[in-house]
């Protein structure tokens, strides 16, 4: 019987890395076939051949239309595809190609790999996590576990990196993990005590990373080149990719040098520019401020200051920039901890977590020695969910569907909550719930995870019959839902269906197991997608601001439940019963995860056109998105007006209260 390997994978936006634990429990980075410890997360398509890594990145200049980069930023976008030679590839497909490359190199050195831990940003939604797991299985893994990237970094710090096996911390500490990678910014406040790592809270920004710093510098050079020559290098794919590569090298040089040069070329016209550290810092000051603002907000939300933080731990390749070091020192008053290798620590932490899982798994025979396995088995880690979880429910008037969050953000995982809903029509035989997660920030709309159908309710149920719904986040922040009819005690059949059938499960079945796809299978699917794709369908631009389309009225909407109070059984949007122990919950604030809901009557009587404006923008026509290379993402802007619009939650609630005022 082959012994199992403890393997961790850092699937990054710009670079990816794979590591394993040797028999003594030491994390070891596995180089790729080219001998590199980090592999560029880039895929190039050359006919039936898919090339991943540095070779693909080199060819991006001469053949940019057949090269895909930064696929991780698009995970979770259901309809997003790259069109290459008449075939369509999803972000999940590209991620699978990158994982295949990493696994192939690792298997040449340590043998077959059937299971691995893959890291994800703490802010990833359930859908993005499910797509990461699907990519891993598509790459050939039978078992995929997830761990949040800041938690992996914390484990690596606590347990020690290479050459420091189990140099465990001697005292309790509060650790602020500041993870600035190529495409995402992750932040976690972690408490360490002996043999245990607990995440207190997490934050970050999924659209803030090293490529955004590149975009600032790239835009400045392109504008200057246009002013001098009248030609925009961003309009030519080859010139754009050449400039993107030059900008990336310049950013790396400015990490260790006060100034450097970069070239921009379009056709026969070429110009070399000098850039200094101070100029680069001035261009990207707004990005640095965003990271510090998010950090300060995380501490403030948890009623902490910098005095409560014992260690500021930085990881991620972009954390090397001097401007990041200076900003953290100025904000915290302390120097950052540099004990972790920025490019490999997250993969090492994932390998540690894989070893912890193997050591606690019955009948699993790993390569670890008994001493190493027993030490890892003692170590525990507890994470939190970064997003609130709930359902869209009908208000009492039946005219609005508003978010009803049951599990707030930063709840310790695993977590579960029960809530009672009421049927809305006589003899209702099923309930249709729309499962949602809050946005990655308060300014972003909620994310619809899928439709949850509760079937098989007993006949002749009266209106407001109670349906008890149990919602759970597991230890990896994945969602599970079950339900039962309170009247009869009967467990109802429940199904969560997602777009493109990402996952469909019923009680007792668990997750659908998919067979690993070979390269030709993925290519065939890409061609099949082209054949099935309607002619009028276009790929949406990169944006999380799109709101769900209004649901048509009819039988389907009559099945949507009304949220009931768990104490008195009356609707939460109606008056409480006389014996209700929590009458304050019978307010609109109970249906939102926001704290400040006090508004005057004058504000509630704003014109309806203002509150309905977000719904009108939902159906903006998507435009065909041409594949952009490298940091050219800077040119993409949200279609919303610059004035701050009401959030989706506020818009829904304002409209509901306007209806009540009219009534």
Order of alpha helices (4+ residues) and beta strands (2+ residues): beta-beta-beta-beta-beta-beta-alpha-beta-beta-beta-alpha-beta-alpha-beta-alpha-beta-beta-beta-alpha-alpha-beta-beta-alpha-alpha-beta-alpha-alpha-alpha-beta-beta-beta-beta-beta-beta-beta-beta-beta-alpha-alpha-beta-alpha-alpha-alpha
